Amino acid sequence: MLSLLMLVNGCALYGQSKAAKANAYAASYAVVVSKDTLAKPEWKTVVDALVAKHKNAQVISYDGNLNNALPALRQAFPKYTCFVAQPEEAGIRQVMQAHRMTRKLDDDPYGDTLWGFITGYTAQDALRLAQATAPTVVNTALITAGVGTHRYKDVFYISDSTPGEFGWKHADGTTENKNLGSLDQTQQYIGEFERLDPDVIISSGHASQRNLEMPFSKGNIVCKDGKLFGYLAKERLIDQAGQAKQAKVVGELLPIGEARRPKLFLPIGNCLIADIPDRNCMALAWLGYGKVNQMIGYTETTWFGAMGWGLMRYWEQMGGVAPANEAFFFTNQYLLSDLIQKYPKTANAEFDLANQKDTDAGMQAIVKSMQTENSGQKMTRAEMTENMGLLWDRDIVVLYGDPALEVRLDSQYVSPQHTIKFEKVGKDQYRVVVHANTDHGVPNKDSAPVGIFFPYRLDRAEVLQGAEFKPVITDNFLLVTVPGPWKAGQDYSILFRAKLAAAPQKTK
């Protein structure tokens, strides 16, 4: 059974100006929470904080399975949805359910609301995430992934391409690097974490629910009792299958000073680090002790990388314009578009990645159907790998924190490759204009899509101009899936016809 504790009067939107409708939709926000969690005073405080922060937010409570919230969420149809969950309600199954149910608010196959989970090792940690208004701009970074340091003011990095290499980009623009060879880099990482107290942490390489390895397995960060520690390991904490070992670890724990400043954490190339199998996990330690207010990462192993590296490309190419939460959303829509356009026969396949038997059976069924995917023609090995990879990544990356929190790169250090705007140009006619700041050749695997949310919901769009850019147009966004070829300084338009969508109805 569902109860709607607080609801915007959707009927009042009729007869209002477009500006009023735009304001109402742009701010629309739903908090989805189980009745068990809502009944606990310390967790109800988290919900209350979100309602206070997002005026007129709707609270949807549900019994049992998370999917039981779908009917009320479908009626509310908010721009943002926050799932408030105790750690026991925020595992990989719930993440997959959230992905799938937020594509079912209407009858198109794309995401209908920008969502995230707020949870914590304690309810107090979750409350901090609910109240968070920072960071909004990042310019200090701690990086253990193959991303450019030039986009930040002050950086420490450990190379994931040259064993033992590490270095700095300083605020005055100077750089330096060194190499420790085969020595453990745990203490180096801890020292720079404490010195920088960075705005953003970006990582790749081996990880699990219990640890984050330094590149080339030369060091470890682990969790214990909700805190982060360095770990001078006598053996690796990850087995050959990429899973956290169950045996008791043996080694020296090094204390890490508690973070002071709010952070964005993008473990874009790390397996499992965002999974919450229980309270003793890295995600909860980072969200609490690490003062991470927003985290986007994998709840399963990552081998294809479409979501992790894809959202990084989107965030960087729209540098200083697109926030990380939109990069998460639009990268997922781009992945869905790829599946639908290239592999329609398997695009809707679902299986439970938390259940190995179900995963194996599901994968076998998909492989069998792939044999005749393209008009009876057998798929190539590369096509099969892409199809499987897109399905794998589709539902396993999660955003922790307030989904409406917008965190951007600092425009002092990075410029967007393009900008995008939406405008009404006539009766039931709208235009999205992309302005190219740099030359774009024929799009390739390193090209990110370009997306924009509409200020109000639209219905039944028909493209009149710009079809060559293969836009995906839904009720609440437009996504340019073929970004180019474009010339610097030129505008490129997509003109379409659409009706205003009906406002959400008040629940009785």
N, C-alpha and C positions, 0 to 999 in steps of 0.2 A: 504494500500500500504506500501511496505517496502523499505527502502533505506539502503544500506550497505555503511557507511561512510568511513570505512577503512578496508582493507582486506589483510591478509597475502596471498602471491602468493602461493597457495597450489600446483599448478602444478610444482613449482620449487623443491618440495620434491622428485619427481621421479628422480632416478639416484643418489641421495645423499646417503651417507653412513648411516648405521643404527644409528650411533652415532648422525649424524645430524638430522635424523628423530626423534630420542629419545629426543634430545634437543628441537626440534620444537614442538613436542606434549606435553612434560612436561611443557612447558611455554605457551601453547596456552590458550588464554583468550578472552572471549567475554563480552562486556558490552551491556546489553539490556535496552533500555530506550524509553519511549514514546516521540513522537515528541513534545507534549505539554511541557513536562519537559525539553527536550533538547533546546527548544526555549527560556527558561528562563536563562539569563546569569549566575545567581548564581548557578544554577543546572548544567549548561554546564561545569562550573568550576570543579564540582565533577567528571564528565565524563572525562574531560581532565586530571585530576589528576590520574585517574586509567590508562589511556592510557600512561601517562608518566612513571608510576610505572611499568606497565607490557608491555614491549616493544612489538610492533607489535600487540597489542590488537585490536580486531575487535569491532567496534561500530555498533550495530544493532538498528535502530530506527523503531518505528511502530506507526500506527494510531489505535485508538480505543482499542479493546480488546487485552490483553496480548498474547492470543493465535495467534494473527496475526504475531507474531515474529517467530513462529515455523519454517516456511520454510527456512528462512535465518539462523536460529540457527542450523537447521538440516544440512545445507550445510557447515557451519563453523565447527561443531562437536568439540568444544574446550574441554580441560580438565576442565577448570573452567568457570563458567558463573556468572556474577554479574548483578543483576537487580537493577538499580538505579531508585528510586521511591520517589516521594513526599509522605507524609503520607497518603494522600487520595488514593494513588495507592498501598498501602502496607497492606491492610486488609486481613482477613482470606480467602476471595475468591481468591485474587491474590496469596496467599501462596499455596492454593490447586491447582490452575492452574499451578504454577511453578513446584510443585511435578509431576503433570501429564504430562506436556509438556516435561519435561526433561527426561521422560521415553520413549519418542516417536521419538528420533533422529534416531533410527533404529528399527528393527522389533522384538527385544527381549523385555521382560517385565520389564527389570531392568533399573536403573538409568544410564544415559549416560554422565553426567557431574556433577562435584561437584559445587553446586550453593549456593548463598546467596543473601540477600537483603541489599543494603545500602540506608538508609533513615535517617531522623533526624527531630527533632522539628524545627530546622532551617537548611538551606542549609550549614551553617558553621559547624554544628554538623556532617552532612553527609560528608563534605570535610575532617574532621578529621578522620573519618572511612576510607575514600578512601586512605588517605596518611599513615595510620597506619602501623607500622612495629613492634609493640610491644603490649602486652607482648608476648614473645616467650617461656619463662619458668616461671612457677608460683611456689612460695614457701611460700607466706603468704596468709592466707585464713580466710574468715568469713563464718561460716557454720551454717545453721539451718536445716540440713537434716541428715539422718542416714548414714553418710559416715565416714570413718576412718580419724582421725586427724594425724595419724603417717606419712602420705604421704607429710606433709608440715613442713616447718621450724618453723613457728610462726602462731598460730591458736587461734581464739576465736570461741567458739561454744555455741549454745543454743540447748539443747537436744529436739528431737522430740519423745522421748520414755519415758522420766521421767519428769512430769510436774514441771516447775520452775527451773530445773537444767541448769546450764551453767558452762563453765570452759575454761581453757587455756592449750595449749601446747606451752611452751616457746622455744626460740632458743637454750637454753642449754639442751633441752631434758626433763626438769622437767614439771610436770603437776599439776594442781590444779582444784578443782571444788567446786561450792557452790550451794545453792538452795534458791530461793526467794519465794518459795511456790506459792501463788496465786497472787503475786504482778505483775504489768505491767512491761514488760521488754523492752519497747520502748527506754527509755533513756540509758539503758545498751547497746543496739544494736548501737545506735547513737554514744556513746562514743567510742566503739571499732572500729566502721567504721572509725571514724576520727583519732583514734590512729594508727591503722594498715594501713589505706589506702591500703587495701589488693589487691594482684594480682588477686585473684579469689574469687567470691562469689558463694556459693552453697546453694540452698534452696529447701524446700518442704513445704507441708502444704497448708492452705487455702490462696487463692489470687484471684485477679480479674484484669480487665484492669485498675482499679483505686487504688488498694492497695495490699500490701504484709503483711500478718499477721505473727506475731511471732508464734512459735509452741504453740498449745493449745489455740490459740486466745488471747494470753497474750501480746498484743501490735500490733502496726500498723506502716508501712511506707506508705505514700501516695504521690501523685503528685499534683502540682498546678503550672500553668504557666511555665511548662517545668522544674521545680525544684522538688527535693525530700524533704519531711518533715516527722518528726515523728508526730504521731497523738494520743493524749490521748482521746480515743473515749468514748462517753457516750452510744453508741450502736454499734453493729457490722455493717460493711459496706457491708457485703455479705448476700444475702437472702438464704432461705433454699434450693433453686435450684442451689446455687453456683454462682449466678450472682451478679454483682455490683448493689447496690441499686441506684435508680434514684433520691431519695429524697436528699435534701440538708443535708450534714452531720453537726453534732453539736459536737464540741469538741475543744481542744487546739492544735494548730499546733506548733511543735517544729522545729526550723531551724536545718538543717544539713549542716555542712561545705562542700563546693564543693570539690569533689575529685581532687587529684593532679596527681596520677599515672594511667596509662592505665590498664584496667581490662578485665578479662573474667568473664562472668556471666552465670552460669548454674542453672536456676530455674527448675531443673529436675522433681520435684514433684508438681509444682504449676499450678493450673488451670489458663488459660486465660491471664497470665501476659505478653505474647508476642504478644497478639492481639493489633492491632492499629485501633480502631473504629473511632477515631478522634485524634486531637493533644493533648488533655488532657488525656494522658495515661501513664502507668508505663514504657512501653518499651521505649518510646521517652525520658522520664526523665532519665532513666538509661543510655541510649546511649549518651545523652548530658551531663547533670549535673553530672551524676555518672561516666563519663569518661570510660564507657564500650566500648571497641573496638570490642568485639565479644560476642554475646549472642545467646544461643540456648534454645528455650523454646516453650511451648504450646500456640497455638492461640485459643484453645477450652478447655473445661473441660477435666481433666485427671482422668480416673478411672481404666484404664487397665495398663498403665505405660510402655508398651513395648519399646517405643522410649526413653522416659526420663531416666528411670533407666537402660535401655539397653545400651544407649550411655555412661552412667557413668561406667558401668561394663567394656565396651570395653576400655575406656580411662584408667581406673585403671589397668586392667589386662595387657595392653600393656604399662604400666607406663614408661614414659621417652622416649618411642619410637614413639607411635602413637599420632599425634596431635588431638585436639578436633574436627577440621573440618572433619578429616577422620573418627573419631568415629561417627559423625553425619551421614556421607554418608554410611558407612558400616553397621551401625545398621539398617538403613532403608532398605538396600539390604537384610539383614538377615530376617527382617520382611516380605519383599516381597517373599523371598524364602519359608518361613513358610506358607504363604497364598497359594502359587502356589502348594507346595507339599502336604499340608494337606487338602486344601479347594479349589480345582481348579474351582469348579462350581461358586463360588462367588468371586474369586480372582480379577476379573476385575470390580466388581461393583463400581459405582461412584454415589455419591449424594452430594447435596449442604448443608454442615453443617451450613452455614450461614442462611439457610432458614428452619425454623422448620418444615413447612409442607412438604417440599421435603425430609428432613431427616426422618420424621416419615414414609412417604410413601416408601422411599428407604429401611429403616430398616424392614418394614413389608414385602416387597418383598423378601428381603434377608432371613428373618426368614422362609418364605414359601418355598423358594428354598432349605433351609438347611434341610428340612424334608427328602429329598432324596439325600443328598450330597454324601454319601458313598455307591455307588452301590445300591441305593434304601433303604438302612438301615437308620432308624431314628437316628439322631445325639443325643448324650447325652447332658445334660445341660452344662457340662463342655466344651464340644466341641463347642457348640453354643456360649458360653461366649467367648472362645478363638477366634473363627472366627469373632465375632462382634468386639472384642477388637482390633484385628489386623487391621481390616478395619478402625476402628475409629482412631487409631494412625497413620495410613499409611501416611496421607496427611496433618497433622495439626501441625507438629513441624517445626519451621523455624530457620535458621541461619541468624542472622544480622551481618553485617560487611563484610570485604573482604573475600570471600570464600577461597582464597589462603593463608590467614594468618594462620600460624601453631603455635599453643600454646600447650606446653607439660608440664607434671609434671616434677619436678626436679629429675634427676637421682641420686642425692645425698641422696634422701629420699625414693625412690621407685625403684624397679627393675621389668622389664617385666617378666611375667610368661613364655613368649616365644618370639622368634624373627622370622622374615620371610624374605626370599630373593628370587629373581627371576633371572634365568640364562638361556642363550641359550646353548643347549648341542649338537646340530646337525642341519642338514638341516630341517627346518620347525619343529624342536622339541625344547621344552622348559620345564623347570622344576622350580617348586616352592618348596622351602625347608623350613619347619618349624623346628626350634631347640627348644626343650622343656627345659626350665630352672628349672622347677619344675615338680613333678609328676602330671599327670592329670588322674583322674579316668574316668569312663563312663560319658559323658557330661550330665548335668542336667540344670535346669532352671537358675542357676547362672553362667553358662558357657557362655562366650562371643565368637563370631566367630572370625576368624583371616582373615584379608584381605590384599591385596596388589594391588596397581596400576601397570600396565605394563608401561614400558618406551616408548612404541609405541603401536599403535592399531593393534590387531590381528583379524583374521577372521576364522570362522568355526572350533572351537577347538574340538578335540577328545581326551578324556582321555585314556591314555595308562597304567597308574599305579597310584594307590592311590584313586581309586573310593570309597573305604570304608569310606573316609572322606567327601563324598558327596559334592565335590567342585562345586560351581557355577562359570562358566567361561564365560565371555562376551568378547567383543572386547577390553575393557580397564582395566579389573580387574579380579582377582580370589579371591573367598571367600570360606574359609573352614568352612562349616556349622556344621560339626561334629568334634570338636577339642579334639580328644582323643579316647580311652585311650592312654596316652603317658607316657614314663619314662624320668625322668630328665637326661639331658646330651645326649639324643638321637636325631637324625635327622629323620624327616618323610617327604617323598617326594611325590609330585604329578607331574607326567610326562604327557605331552600332546603334540599333534601335532596340528599345526595351520599355516595358511598362513598370511603374512603381509597384513593388510587391505589397501585398496586404500586410498591415501591422499585426503583430502577435495578438491573439485573442486573450481576454481575461479568463483565467481558470475559475470555474465555479467551485 
